[in-house]
């Protein structure tokens, strides 16, 4: 069977999209990678002298960790609305520079109270980062390309989980005494600098819209704009209203609940990995070296990174996001159950790997469903709402799991519930796609409506 060669129009479209990706995605990926490294810096600092120096109890450290999300969640939607008005490029730059400055200044906190204040301000500074980046990608990528673009952006999650620990630990060791600082303070200071540098680069390298890109010819700009308009769905075109219209949409809230289930499922990975390491240490009869621990931690995230690249691409190719999200969350839920009931560390590792692979590969699919459902004029606020509801899962996961464990006297019931909540995110994704008729057009039966163009222009 001879394969049909792509048309000249399709070849041109692919070439333009590839050109855009090579220009934009390396910076977007690095921003998310640095963002997650900054978030994990506090945990590394805590076990490398911070708790002793600041006299932190476990409760005090928990408060300092959690207070970040208070400022983040409170200002997530307002920040995204500002981004939609001022332009995503400038707002991404502002967020990166401000979070980098606050992260670095955290190195100089003298006590617990100042630490809490710094962590709260870090959440305020970072608020709106994820939806603003996603908003920016919707300006440059059509519905058919967004799952792939979102997946590259989200690669920062598994890769930061692999490199953050070893890198931060190394900085605490080599930086001890530099500038008269303790190792954990030097590491904290250094962790914010890349964000500031990237924030400045964003201003000079990224541009707000395709028609402003001097590195695209007029023909390439037209091809890109046509691709975006042709793949607009009937649902997003007919959805009219102001910038905050998505806040009144029940489906936006339901998709937020789906993302809540995904973020809730992320908790299972962090919970079981220490059990894996402890199990292998018990089998060996001695503690594992830091390099060995790092390699063990890397295993689930390597598989997750591979799935994060390949699975959304398959979803885009097959024109099916909902069922792909359900399969991802199903794999993640199965992994949680295996890890919860297994006794051998190898089986627990298999479960954690399935969990990481399923949970992380489902994230760009839920985001893509949300972006496809929302009209251009309201996509920033809508994605911010979805992200805000999802981040509540970061609070709920540890709390509900702990409460159920105390109630039943074991962790198995708690993780059966966790698996069920994660699986429900996939079910919701299927229902939303089916009821909203969110299929991707390939150009022949696309919606070419004036309202879509008008909405894009209103950005």
Secondary structure, 3 states (H helix, E strand, C coil): CCCCCCCHHHHHHHHHHHHHHHHHHHHHHHHHHHHHHHHHHHHHHHHHHHHHHHCCCHHHHHHHHHHHHHHHHHHHHHHHHHHHHHCHHHHHHHHHHHHHHHHHHHHHCCCHHHHHHHHHHHHHHHCCHHHHHHHHHHHHCCHHHHHHHHHHHHHHHHHHHHHHHHHHHHHHHHCCCHHHCCHHHHHHHHHHHHHHHHHHHHHHHCCCCHHHCCCCCHHHHHHHHHHHHHCCCHHHHHCCCCCCHHHHCHHHHHHHHHHHHHHHHHHHHHHHHHHHHHHHHHHHCCCCCHHHHHHHHHHHHHHHHHHHHHHHHHHHHHCCCHHHHHHHHHHHHHHHHHHHHCCCHHHHHHHHHHHHHHHHHHHHHHHHHHHHHCCHHHHHHHHHHHHHHHHHHHHHHHHHHHHHHHHHCCCHHHHHHHHHHHHHHHHHHHHHHHHHCCCCCCCCCCCCCHHHHHHHHCC
